[in-house]
Amino acid sequence: MNEMLKLIVSLSLSGSILALLLLIGTPLLKGRLSGTFSYYIWLLVLLRLVVPVTASVNLMDSLLHMEKATITSTLSEPASRQTQTNNQSATDQQTSVNIQPEGTQAPQINETAEDNSSENAREQLTLWELVQNNLFWLWLAGGASSLGWFILAYSVFSTQMRRSYVCPDDADIAVFERLRGNDRRIRLACSNGASTPMLIGLLRPTIILPMCSYVKNGKGSELYNILRHELTHHRRKDILYKWFIVIATSLHW
């Protein structure tokens, strides 16, 4: 098996074990941990799935050594039986020759069974080598397809949303300007395609609101809370966090 593929499978196993431990332990510590800590503790799982730092002895190596030993034993067994059969045949042939009456021709030894056994062993070895040589490319194709699907879906969605942008009311923009401070990269927009407020865009982050005039309709406090929430996501770089998840998901598809 390709070394890169062995590393990926090892990271998958160790990351899955760590995720299971967090799933079991988080409910036990409920109320003792802050929401932010509970949110970012899963970065440990993502780092375990992506960062190739392994112990000197790991689970994947043990499994592969066991698998290799089993295959070697399986392939050696027919060869051993064949050697025993050949030895026995040679002994029988010699005995038969010794006890034959003079002038009688010795019977021919049928080696069809031995040839079939040897051929089956070679076919098994060739098939296993073929699987080994193509596992890496199979994984690579699956990972690329998964990542490509995420990127394509996000691109289509963000393009559709940007085409439906509408400028918010001046009163709503005033609240937004007051909250965002000196960060001029992030923008505010309304869209009839948004059923709930959201933050999109890695290079050009935009908070998208449903088609609603919050301040004019007496929802100024609701707008304030919405914008604070989305701006918090923006300042914590949660979009990068989500793309990190996408990469880890594609890597371990």
C-alpha positions in Angstrom: 0.0 0.0 0.0 1.2 3.5 -0.8 2.8 5.2 2.1 0.7 8.3 1.6 -2.5 6.2 1.7 -1.3 4.4 4.8 -0.9 7.8 6.5 -4.4 8.9 5.5 -6.0 5.8 6.8 -4.0 6.1 10.1 -5.2 9.7 10.5 -8.7 8.7 9.8 -8.6 6.0 12.5 -7.0 8.2 15.2 -9.3 11.2 14.3 -12.4 9.0 14.6 -11.3 7.7 18.0 -10.7 11.3 19.2 -14.1 12.4 17.9 -15.7 9.5 19.7 -14.0 10.5 22.9 -15.3 14.1 22.5 -18.8 12.9 21.8 -18.8 10.8 25.0 -17.1 13.4 27.1 -18.8 16.6 26.1 -22.3 15.7 27.6 -20.5 14.8 30.9 -19.0 18.3 31.1 -22.2 20.1 30.0 -22.5 23.4 31.9 -18.8 23.5 32.8 -17.5 24.6 29.4 -18.2 27.8 27.5 -19.9 27.7 24.2 -16.8 29.0 22.5 -14.6 26.3 24.0 -17.1 23.6 23.0 -17.1 25.0 19.5 -13.4 25.1 19.0 -12.5 22.0 20.8 -13.4 20.2 17.6 -10.4 21.8 16.0 -8.4 19.1 17.7 -10.3 16.5 15.7 -9.7 18.4 12.5 -6.0 18.8 13.2 -5.8 15.1 14.0 -7.4 14.3 10.7 -5.1 16.7 8.7 -1.8 17.1 10.4 0.5 14.1 9.7 2.0 13.7 13.1 2.1 10.1 14.1 3.5 8.1 17.0 6.4 5.7 16.5 4.0 2.8 16.8 0.5 3.3 15.5 -2.7 1.3 15.0 -2.4 1.4 11.2 1.1 -0.1 11.1 -0.1 -3.0 13.4 -3.1 -3.7 11.2 -1.0 -3.7 8.0 1.7 -6.0 9.5 -1.1 -8.5 10.6 -2.6 -8.3 7.1 0.8 -8.9 5.4 1.5 -11.9 7.6 -1.9 -13.4 6.9 -1.4 -12.9 3.1 2.1 -14.4 3.3 0.8 -17.4 5.2 -2.0 -17.9 2.8 0.2 -17.8 -0.3 2.9 -20.0 1.4 0.5 -22.7 2.3 -0.3 -23.9 -1.3 3.5 -23.8 -2.1 4.2 -25.9 1.0 1.5 -28.4 0.1 2.9 -28.5 -3.5 6.4 -29.2 -2.2 5.1 -32.0 0.0 3.1 -33.4 -2.9 6.1 -33.3 -5.2 8.3 -35.1 -2.5 5.6 -37.7 -2.0 5.2 -38.2 -5.7 9.0 -38.6 -6.2 9.1 -41.1 -3.4 6.1 -43.0 -4.9 7.7 -42.9 -8.3 11.0 -44.3 -7.0 9.2 -47.0 -5.1 7.1 -47.8 -8.2 10.2 -48.0 -10.3 12.0 -50.3 -7.8 9.1 -52.8 -7.7 8.2 -52.9 -11.3 8.9 -56.0 -13.2 11.8 -55.8 -15.6 10.8 -54.5 -19.0 7.7 -52.7 -17.8 7.5 -48.9 -18.6 7.0 -46.6 -15.5 3.7 -44.6 -15.6 3.8 -40.9 -16.3 3.3 -38.5 -13.3 0.3 -36.2 -13.7 1.4 -32.7 -12.6 -1.8 -30.9 -13.5 -2.9 -30.4 -9.9 0.5 -29.0 -8.9 0.5 -26.6 -11.9 -3.1 -25.4 -11.1 -2.1 -24.7 -7.5 0.9 -22.8 -8.5 -1.0 -20.8 -11.1 -3.8 -19.9 -8.5 -1.1 -18.7 -6.1 0.4 -16.5 -8.8 -3.0 -15.1 -9.8 -3.8 -14.2 -6.1 -0.5 -12.4 -5.8 -1.0 -10.5 -9.0 -4.5 -9.4 -8.1 -3.4 -8.1 -4.7 -0.5 -6.2 -6.3 -3.0 -4.7 -8.7 -5.3 -3.5 -5.9 -2.3 -2.1 -4.0 -1.0 -0.2 -7.0 -4.4 1.5 -7.6 -5.7 2.2 -4.1 -3.9 5.5 -3.9 -5.4 6.7 -7.2 -8.9 5.6 -6.2 -8.6 7.6 -2.9 -7.2 10.6 -4.8 -10.0 10.6 -7.3 -12.6 10.4 -4.5 -11.0 13.2 -2.6 -10.8 15.5 -5.6 -14.4 14.7 -6.6 -15.6 15.5 -3.1 -13.7 18.8 -2.9 -14.8 19.8 -6.4 -18.4 19.1 -5.5 -18.2 21.4 -2.5 -16.5 24.2 -4.4 -19.0 23.9 -7.3 -22.0 23.9 -5.1 -20.7 26.9 -3.1 -19.8 28.8 -6.2 -23.3 28.3 -7.7 -25.0 29.3 -4.5 -22.9 32.4 -3.9 -23.3 33.5 -7.5 -27.1 33.2 -7.3 -27.1 35.2 -4.0 -24.9 38.0 -5.3 -27.1 38.4 -8.4 -30.1 39.0 -6.1 -28.4 41.6 -3.9 -30.5 44.7 -3.0 -29.3 47.6 -1.0 -30.7 47.7 2.6 -32.5 50.7 4.0 -30.4 53.6 5.1 -31.5 53.1 8.8 -30.4 49.5 8.7 -27.1 50.5 7.1 -26.5 53.0 9.8 -26.7 50.3 12.5 -24.4 48.1 10.5 -21.8 50.9 10.0 -21.8 51.6 13.8 -21.2 47.9 14.6 -18.6 47.0 12.1 -16.2 49.8 13.1 -13.1 50.2 11.0 -13.4 46.8 9.2 -14.4 48.0 5.7 -14.0 44.6 4.0 -17.3 43.2 5.2 -20.5 44.5 3.5 -24.3 44.3 4.1 -26.9 43.3 1.6 -30.5 42.1 1.3 -31.7 39.3 -0.9 -35.1 37.7 -1.6 -33.2 34.4 -1.8 -32.3 34.5 1.9 -34.8 33.1 4.3 -32.5 33.7 7.3 -29.5 36.0 7.9 -26.2 34.5 6.8 -22.5 35.3 6.2 -20.9 34.3 2.9 -17.7 35.1 1.0 -14.1 34.3 1.9 -12.4 37.2 0.0 -15.4 39.5 -0.1 -17.4 38.7 3.1 -21.0 39.8 3.0 -23.8 39.7 5.6 -27.1 38.9 3.8 -30.4 39.8 5.3 -33.9 38.7 4.2 -35.9 41.4 2.4 -37.0 43.4 5.4 -36.7 46.9 6.7 -35.8 46.2 10.3 -35.5 49.7 11.8 -38.6 51.0 10.0 -40.7 48.1 11.2 -39.6 48.5 14.8 -37.1 45.6 14.7 -34.0 47.6 15.4 -33.0 45.5 18.4 -33.4 42.3 16.4 -31.2 43.7 13.7 -28.6 44.7 16.3 -28.4 41.2 17.6 -28.3 39.7 14.1 -25.5 41.9 13.0 -23.5 41.3 16.2 -23.9 37.5 15.7 -22.7 37.6 12.1 -19.9 40.0 12.8 -18.7 37.7 15.5 -18.5 34.9 13.0 -16.6 37.2 10.7 -14.0 38.3 13.3 -13.4 34.7 14.5 -12.8 33.6 10.8 -15.5 31.0 11.0 -15.6 30.8 7.2 -12.0 29.5 7.2 -13.1 27.1 9.9 -15.9 25.8 7.6 -13.5 25.4 4.7 -11.1 23.5 6.9 -13.9 21.1 7.6 -14.6 20.8 3.9 -10.9 19.9 3.2 -10.8 17.4 6.1 -14.1 15.8 4.8 -12.7 15.6 1.3 -9.4 14.2 2.5 -11.2 11.4 4.4 -14.1 10.8 2.1 
